[in-house]
Amino acid sequence: MIFKLFGTFFKIGAFTFGGGYAMIPIIQEEIVDKNKWMENEEFLDAIAVAQASPGPVSVNTSIFVGYKISGISGAISCLLGTVLPSFLTILLVAVFFYQYRNNPIIDKVFMGVRPAVVALILSAVYKLGKSMGHSKAKVLIALVTVLLIVFVDISPILLILAGGIGAVFYFKGKEKES
């Protein structure tokens, strides 16, 4: 299982451009849909924990998933699988391609990759939004959060903390009503 986890996350790390958020739909497809290692709700919890933890969301998610499936060795395996492709690619670029940094063909390749990265991130937003359940309150909270981040320049960290604290008080209030 350790090697399968490593291979899965190595593949994800090797073929995902654009960082952690672009990896989320691919991780979800591999972990939830294809291999059935986690339920969708568990995966959403993993994303929430990964976003609230320091570090890149893809690395945090891979560690959480690996730990959930195979303990510490699974977490280490998934971590290495996620970061090794990027590390090796950056090492390769630093060693061999530095001399081509102003090449117009290389510039065009990166210009072509950018829209695909944006599409992957939007795909992650759509899938996560679809699976969170649609209530007016949840949609309103999501929209207000986006507006605060984009237009008021409030730190996402503060909003995540506020959401977590707000949920604790909300559910404590619901428990008292019951």
Long-range contacts (C-beta under 8 A, 24 or more apart in sequence): 1-69, 1-70, 1-74, 2-70, 2-73, 2-74, 2-77, 3-77, 5-66, 5-69, 5-70, 5-74, 5-77, 5-78, 5-81, 6-77, 6-78, 6-80, 6-81, 7-81, 8-35, 8-78, 8-81, 9-62, 9-66, 9-77, 9-78, 9-79, 9-80, 9-81, 9-82, 10-80, 10-81, 10-82, 10-84, 10-85, 11-81, 12-62, 12-81, 12-82, 13-58, 13-81, 13-82, 13-83, 13-84, 13-85, 13-86, 14-85, 16-58, 16-120, 17-113, 17-116, 17-117, 17-120, 18-113, 18-116, 18-117, 18-118, 18-120, 18-121, 19-56, 19-58, 19-117, 20-56, 20-57, 20-58, 20-59, 20-61, 21-57, 21-58, 21-120, 21-121, 21-124, 22-117, 22-120, 22-121, 22-124, 23-57, 23-58, 23-61, 23-82, 24-57, 24-58, 24-61, 24-124, 24-127, 24-128, 25-120, 25-123, 25-124, 25-127, 26-120, 27-58, 27-61, 27-62, 27-65, 28-124, 28-127, 31-65, 37-65, 37-68, 37-69, 38-65, 38-68, 38-69, 40-131, 42-68, 44-128, 44-131, 44-132, 47-128, 51-160, 52-160, 52-164, 58-82, 59-83
